Amino acid sequence: MTKRLASELSGGGGPRRVLCLDGGGVRGLLTLGVLSELEITLRKRAGDDSLVLSDYFDLIGGTSTGSIIATALALGWPTAEISALYKTLIPKIFGDASGQGLFSPKFKNGPLTKALGDAFGGKTLGSPELRCGLAIHCKRIDTGSAWILVNNPAWRYYDSNRRFLLRDLVQASAAAPHFFEGVLLSLQEDEGQVQDMFFIDGGVAGNNNPALEMFMAIRDPSYGFHWDLGPDRLYMLSVGTGWLRERHNARDYRAKTFVTQTLNALRGMINDVSLQQIALMQGLSESGVRWFINSEKDDQPTAPYLTPTPMLHYQRMDVRLDSVATDADARPEHAQRLLERPLAKAEAQRLRDIASAHKANLNLLNELGVEAGFHYMNVAAPPTIFDLPAWPKG
């Protein structure tokens, strides 16, 4: 952590920009497709072809696969390099299942451990190589608490946690039950004592979509940010990994095994919490375009209804992967609309699987992300009021 960055993260300063990245396994490639179009847009506005997203955002955070992307971005990686890494590593990490995900995890931790070690080496949460704020979300299961680890020296627990290796924190954030084994981390305290901690995926803590938690963190005195609120003071971009609301025939579903019902319920809970958080954030903010919540709330009012004036400019960007029941359901962010063709049955099945390493699936995820990014950059690009001061005007 440099003195310059420490100063920039704590209070004061001009408008602030926050990037929040969802969890979702291999569907992180969809996120990267969106971010690649965002990077192109910002490079054009800056007049700088070398700009990376850590040059623009003050704080980047994520959960699970989102934490991997967030960490690479905060270290100054361009999106193309992260995408190339994902396409190389996903087949190694998710290629061969070693278990059924019931009595043992479906995949071994080893390939992911090696991949993260190769990518992030010995860099720590306090590394001076981090070019902007970083927030990693995970669940500490031995104490039953949700954790956000940030690289802000003004954070109450920075001194004790800055020594954590980024590769370990990211693996902890990505340790999704059923898929991977949890991660045991040990930290030597100043008194010489060693504290053992057991972590799993941050989505289990309700933070698979980390935007709401990050919004609270930048105002919570314990995290030390103290950033100003207002639609011209705070911009938050929340990027998903593909939205899917599973539908079932009631009688057929009742006949499924209890294990299947339990896993479906867990996935449904994570989706429900994420959607509730999107609705809450939209109720507090202004947006370029609103994310459709459901048939009751629709897009929600264009003006915030939970606060007299907007507390921030918030934008959700994602792709709908669920089936299109009617023409009215075919919104611009639906996969079929973005691709301008219907999805084949096999394509739809692979897109729903957050661990599908099928080459065609990886290519399709990237294509969908790029198309979605192009769409959102046309209808809801970052407001120009958040352009950096050194950028050309007009």
N, C-alpha and C positions, 0 to 999 in steps of 0.2 A: 504494500500500500504506500503510494507516494504522498508527500505532504500536499501536493496540488490536488490530488483526488480526494484526500481526506477533507480538505477545505471545501471542495465543490459539493460533497455529499451532505454536508451538515448546514442546513438552514440558509436563508437568504438567497441571493442569486436571482437570475431571470427565470423565465418559464421552464418548467421541468417536463421531461418526456420519459415515460415508463413503458416497457414492453413486457407482456406477460404471456407465457407459453404453456399450453396444456400438456398433460400426459397423454399417451396413446400408442406406445410401442412403435412398430414400424411405420405407423401413420405420421410419425414425425417428418417423414418425407413430404407429406402434404403441407405441413407447416413451413418447411423449407422452401417449397415452391412459392407460397405466398410471400415469404420474406425476400426471395430473390427478386420479385417484381417491386417490392417496396424499396429494396436496395437500388435498383435501376432508377426508380422515380427520384429518390433522394440524391443520387449522383448527378442526375440531370439538373435538379434544382440548385445543387451546390456548385455545379460546373467542375466537378472533381470525380474522375473515373476511378480513383483509388479509395474513395470513401467507403468505410465499413460501418455497420450499424452501431458499433460502440462509439463511433464519432458523434452520432446523433442522439442516442438514448443516454439518459443519465443513470437509469437503473434498468437492468434486465433480469427477469426471474422466471423460473419454471419449475415444473414438477415432472419427475420421471424422465421420459424422453425429452420433455421440454427443458429439464435441468441440464441435460447433456448439451442441447443446442444453445441454451442461455450461457453456459460456461464457455463454450467455444466462441460465441459472439463477444462476450465480455473480454476475452483474451485477444480480440482483434481479428478473428478469422472471418474472411468473406464467406458469404452463403454458399458459393460454388464449392469451396473446399470442404465444408461440412456435409453437403450433399454427396460429394464423392466419397467421403469417409463412410457415410451411412450405407451407400450402395455396396461398398466393399465389405463392410462388417456385418450387416444384417444377415446375410446367408451363413456366416460363421456363428453368430449368436443364436439365431432362430432356425438354423438349418435342420438339425436332428434333435427331436425330442428324446430326452433320457428318462422321462417319467410320465405319469398320467396326470400329475397336478393334484392328486388327492392325498396320497400318503408320502409323496415326495414331489419336489418342484418339477415342473414340466421340462425346464431347461437347466443346464449346469451353469454355475456362476463363472467358471473359469474363462471362457471366451470373452465375456463382457469385462471381466477384471483386467485381462490382458489388453483389450482394446482401449479401455479408459486409461490404463497405465501408459500405453504407447502415445495416446493423444495428449495427456495432461502432465505426464511425468511426475516430478516431485513438487509441483506448484501447490501452494497452500491457499487457504481462504484469505490470508493476509498478503498474498504475493503482489509485488509491485508491477507485475506484468498484466494484472487486471486493469483494463483501460476505462472502466466505468463501474458503477455499482452492480453488485451481483446478489441475487437472493435465491437460495436453494431450499425447496420445500420437502420435508420428509416427516415420518411418524416415528417417534421414539416409543417403541412398544413396551419396554420394561417399566417406564414411568407413565405410560398412557397419555403422552402429550404430543401435540403437533408442534413441529419445530420449523422456524424459518431461520436460516443461517445467512447473515449478510456480512459484507466486507466493509461496513461503515465503522470506523474506529470509535464513533460516538455511541455505538450499540452497547448496551449494558454488559453483554457477555462476549464482547469482541476479544478482549485480552486472553480469555481462556480458550476460545474456539478458533482463533485465527490460525492456529497450528494444524488444524485438520487439513489433510490432503484433499484437494479438489476431486481427485479421482475416487476417493473413498466416499465423499459426501454425495457425489453424483450417483454412484452405485447404490448407496443407501436409498436415495430418492427414487431409484428405478427398480427397487426390489419388490415388485408386485407379487402379492400372494398368489399361489397357483402356478405362476410362471417361474419365479426365482426365489431362492432362499434369502432370508433376511441377512443383514450385515451387522456383525459385531465390531464395534470400534472402541478402542481404548485410548484414553487421553491422560497423560501425566500432568497432574496439577502442580502448582508452584511448591506445595508442601512436600512433594515427592510421592504423594499417593497416586494410584492409578484408578481411574474411574472407567468401568466398563459400561457400554451403552449398546442397545440392540435396536436397529432401525429397519423399517420397511417403507414401502412406497407412500409418498405424500398424499396420493389419491384416497387412501384409506382414512386419512384425517379430514376428508372433505375438501381438500385443496387440489384435486386434479385440475381444476380451473383455478389458478392462483390469484386471479385479478382482485377479488374482494379482499383477500388477506393482505395483498401487497398495498392496496389502497389504505387499509387500516394501519399498516406498518409505517407508512410514510407520515402518518399523523400521530402515531403512538410515541409518546416521549421516550419510552424505553429503547426504541430503535435509533433515536438521535437524528432523524432526517429533518423534521419540522418544516416541511415544504408547504408553500402557500397553496390555497385552493382557489378555484375559479376557472371558467372555461377558457380563459386566455392565459392561465398560469400553470395548469396541469393537463397534460395530454397522456391518456393511457390507451395503448393498443393491446387488445387481447386476441390472440390467435389460437384457434382450435386445431384438432387433428381429425376432423370429420365428425359430423353429428348424425347419430342414429338412434331413433326410438323404435325399439323392437316391438312388433305386434304379433300376437298369437291367437289361434282359435282357442277359446276358453276350454272346451272339452278335451281337445288334444293336449293342451298345456297341462291340464290336471293329471293326465296319464303319464307325463314325463317323470323321470326319477327325481327323488328328493334332492340329490346332489345337483342335477341340472337346474332345478327350480332355485336352489340356493345361489348358484353361480349367476344365474340370470337376475336374481333379486339384487345381488351385489352390484352388478353392472348397471342395473336400473337405478339403484340408489345414487351411484356416482353421477349418472346423467341428470337425475332429478336435482341434486344439489347444485351441479353446474348451471342448469337452467334457472334455478332460483336465484343464483348469484348474478347471472346475466340480467335477469329482470330487475334485481335490486340496483345494480350499477346503472342501468338505463333509467331507473326511476330517480336517480340522483344527478343525472348528467344530461348534456346535450350530445348528439351523435350525428355523423354524416348520414348514415342510414341505420335504422333500428333492426335488430335481430328478431325475427318472428318467434314468439314464445309458445303460444298455443291458440286454439280457436276462441278461447275466452278473452285472453289478453291481446291477441293479435300482435302488432308491432309495438304496442303501448303508445301513449301520447308522445308527440314529438318534443313536447316540453316536459321537463322533470316534474313529477307529481309527489315526490317524497321530501322535497325541499323547496323553499320559495324561489330560489335562483339556482342555476346549475353549479354544482360543486367542482366539476371538471368537464373536459371533453373526453368522452369514452367511446371507443369504437370496437365492436366485435367483428372479427372476420373468421369465417369457417365455411365448410362445404357440407351440404345435406346429403347423406348417403342412404337415407331411408327410401322406401318405395314411394313413387308418386301415384297417389290414388286417383286424383282428378287433375284436370288442367289447372284448376285453381291452386292446387298444391305445388305446381311446378314453378317455384320461385326462382329468381335469377341465380341463387347460390346452390341450387340443386345440381348434383353431378350430371344428370341428363341434360340440363340446360347448358351447363358449362361445356360439355363435350359435343353438344348438338346431335346427340344420338342416344338411344336407349342403352342401358347397361345389359350385357349378356348375363345370364344366370350365374355362370362361373365367376365373372368379374365381380358381381355384387357380393357373392359369398366370400371371395377373398378380401374385398374391401372391409367387410365386417370383422375380419379376423386381425387383431392387432399384432399377431405373431406370424403372419403369412410372409414368408421370405421368397415366394414365387417371383421370378424376375419380371413377368408381365405385370404383377401387382405393384411392384416397386416403381416401374415405369409409369403405370397409370396413376399412382398416388402423386408422383412428381408432376405429371401432366395436369391433374386436377388442381393441384396447388398453384401452378403457374397460371392457369386459366382463372382461378378464383382471385389470385393476386392482381391480374390484369383488370378483372371486373371491379374489384374494390378500389384500385388506384384511379379508376375513372369516376366512381361515384362517391368515394369516401376516403380520399387520400389525406394524409396528415395536413391539418390546416396550416396555411402559410405563416400564420402568426407564430408558429413554433419553429420556423426556419432559424438556423443559427445566424448570429449577427454578422458573421463574415461572408455569408452567402450573397450573391447578386440579388438586387431588389427588382421586382417586377418580372 
